[in-house]
Amino acid sequence: MLLDIVKIGNSKGVRLPSVVLKECNITDQVNIEVSDGRIIMYPVKQPRAGWEKAFKKMHAVGDDKLIISEGISNEVEDWEW
């Protein structure tokens, strides 16, 4: 794919087609590296990405219950200073 370099204020840039951004899962930010004269751009991985979907799935199958009883004591809390 051939793209033109365009002037953006005092800088220059490349306009990427939305299809390319979507295919690469790029939304708001990218990481850019320069290696051997090449520009490498990839999406920023968001912390906890996909957790909401996973939690909803867990809830749907009833796998979101506490695994520790509330009545169990904690050794650290019971220890006297």
C-alpha positions as CSV (number, residue, x, y, z in Angstrom):
1,M,0.0,0.0,0.0
2,L,1.4,3.4,-1.0
3,L,0.6,6.4,1.2
4,D,1.5,10.0,0.8
5,I,3.4,11.9,3.5
6,V,1.3,14.9,4.5
7,K,2.0,18.1,6.3
8,I,0.4,18.3,9.8
9,G,1.3,21.7,11.3
10,N,5.1,21.8,11.7
11,S,5.2,18.0,11.4
12,K,4.5,15.4,8.8
13,G,2.4,12.3,9.0
14,V,0.7,9.5,7.2
15,R,-3.0,9.0,7.1
16,L,-3.9,5.4,7.7
17,P,-7.1,3.9,6.3
18,S,-9.7,3.0,9.0
19,V,-9.7,-0.5,7.6
20,V,-6.0,-0.9,8.5
21,L,-6.5,0.5,12.0
22,K,-9.5,-1.8,12.6
23,E,-7.6,-4.9,11.3
24,C,-4.7,-4.1,13.7
25,N,-7.0,-3.4,16.6
26,I,-5.7,0.2,16.9
27,T,-8.1,2.6,18.6
28,D,-6.6,5.6,20.5
29,Q,-2.9,5.0,20.8
30,V,0.0,3.1,19.2
31,N,3.5,2.1,20.2
32,I,6.1,3.1,17.7
33,E,9.6,1.6,17.3
34,V,12.4,2.3,14.8
35,S,14.5,-0.7,13.9
36,D,16.9,-1.1,11.0
37,G,15.5,1.9,9.2
38,R,11.9,0.7,9.6
39,I,9.0,2.1,11.5
40,I,7.1,-0.5,13.5
41,M,3.7,0.5,14.8
42,Y,1.5,-1.7,17.0
43,P,-1.5,-1.2,19.2
44,V,-1.2,-0.4,22.9
45,K,-2.3,-3.3,25.0
46,Q,-4.6,-2.0,27.7
47,P,-4.3,-3.4,31.2
48,R,-7.2,-5.7,32.0
49,A,-8.4,-5.7,28.4
50,G,-11.2,-8.2,28.0
51,W,-11.9,-8.5,31.7
52,E,-15.4,-7.1,31.5
53,K,-16.4,-9.7,28.9
54,A,-14.8,-12.5,31.0
55,F,-16.6,-11.4,34.2
56,K,-19.9,-11.4,32.4
57,K,-19.3,-14.9,31.1
58,M,-18.2,-16.1,34.6
59,H,-21.5,-14.6,36.0
60,A,-23.6,-16.3,33.4
61,V,-22.2,-19.7,34.3
62,G,-22.3,-19.0,38.1
63,D,-18.5,-19.0,38.4
64,D,-18.3,-15.7,40.2
65,K,-18.9,-16.8,43.8
66,L,-16.5,-16.3,46.8
67,I,-14.1,-19.3,47.2
68,I,-13.1,-18.4,50.8
69,S,-15.7,-18.5,53.6
70,E,-16.1,-15.2,55.4
71,G,-15.8,-16.9,58.8
72,I,-12.2,-18.1,58.3
73,S,-9.8,-16.1,60.3
74,N,-6.6,-14.6,59.0
75,E,-3.4,-15.6,60.9
76,V,-1.9,-12.1,60.5
77,E,-5.0,-10.4,62.0
78,D,-5.1,-12.9,64.9
79,W,-1.4,-12.5,65.8
80,E,-0.6,-10.2,68.6
81,W,2.0,-7.6,68.1
